């Protein structure tokens, strides 16, 4: 099997993760706001997704949201580095085409 190589910037990463999560959450068209947060050397995605006409989405303070909500990802970090977790999420999105 031939290798495929990928290199994404922050905007690409946010778009892929946001669109994948929106589809998984049942949204067709949606509003979203997201960012990557680095906390103690670990990278976290924080975001909010709402209905297309939901004006509150743009008003969400993502740093405050990050500090208020619990981690709800699928990897707790045991045995994985933050770069590996992010890479796995991106590879899944690329393989499934859900971006």
C-alpha positions in Angstrom: 0.0 0.0 0.0 1.3 3.4 -0.9 1.8 6.0 1.8 -0.1 9.3 1.8 1.4 12.4 3.4 -0.5 15.3 4.9 0.4 18.7 6.3 -2.3 20.9 7.7 -2.3 24.4 9.2 -4.4 25.5 12.2 -7.4 26.6 10.0 -7.4 23.2 8.2 -7.4 21.3 11.5 -10.2 23.4 13.0 -12.3 23.0 9.8 -11.9 19.2 9.7 -12.6 18.7 13.4 -15.6 21.2 13.5 -17.2 19.7 10.4 -16.7 16.1 11.5 -18.2 16.9 14.9 -21.1 18.8 13.3 -22.0 15.8 11.1 -21.6 13.4 14.0 -23.9 15.6 16.1 -26.6 15.6 13.4 -26.1 19.1 12.0 -26.6 19.7 8.3 -25.9 23.4 8.1 -24.5 25.0 11.2 -22.7 27.9 12.9 -19.5 27.2 14.7 -16.6 28.7 16.6 -13.5 26.8 17.6 -9.9 27.1 18.5 -6.9 25.1 19.7 -5.8 25.6 23.3 -2.4 24.6 24.5 -2.5 23.8 28.2 0.5 22.4 30.1 2.0 21.3 26.8 -1.1 19.4 25.6 -3.2 20.5 22.7 -7.0 20.7 23.1 -9.7 21.5 20.6 -12.5 23.6 22.1 -15.5 24.5 20.1 -19.2 25.2 19.9 -21.6 24.2 17.2 -25.2 25.4 16.8 -28.0 25.8 14.3 -27.1 28.0 11.2 -29.0 31.1 12.5 -27.8 30.8 16.1 -26.2 34.2 16.9 -25.1 33.0 20.3 -22.3 30.8 18.8 -20.2 33.9 17.9 -20.6 35.3 21.4 -19.1 32.3 23.2 -15.8 33.0 25.0 -13.8 29.9 24.0 -11.2 30.3 26.7 -13.9 30.6 29.4 -15.7 27.6 27.8 -12.4 25.6 27.9 -12.1 26.2 31.6 -15.7 25.4 32.4 -16.3 22.1 30.5 -14.9 18.7 31.1 -12.8 16.9 28.6 -15.1 14.8 26.5 -12.7 13.3 24.0 -12.1 9.6 23.4 -8.5 9.4 24.6 -7.5 10.3 28.1 -3.8 10.7 27.3 -2.6 7.4 28.8 -0.1 6.0 26.3 -0.6 8.8 23.8 1.1 12.2 23.4 -1.0 15.2 22.4 0.5 15.2 18.9 -0.4 11.5 18.4 -4.0 12.1 19.5 -4.4 15.1 17.1 -2.8 13.1 14.3 -5.1 10.2 14.9 -8.2 12.5 14.8 -7.0 14.1 11.6 -6.2 10.7 9.9 -9.7 9.4 10.8 -11.3 12.5 9.3 -9.2 12.2 6.1 -10.0 8.4 5.8 -13.7 8.8 6.3 -14.0 12.0 4.3 -16.0 13.6 7.1 -14.7 17.1 7.1 
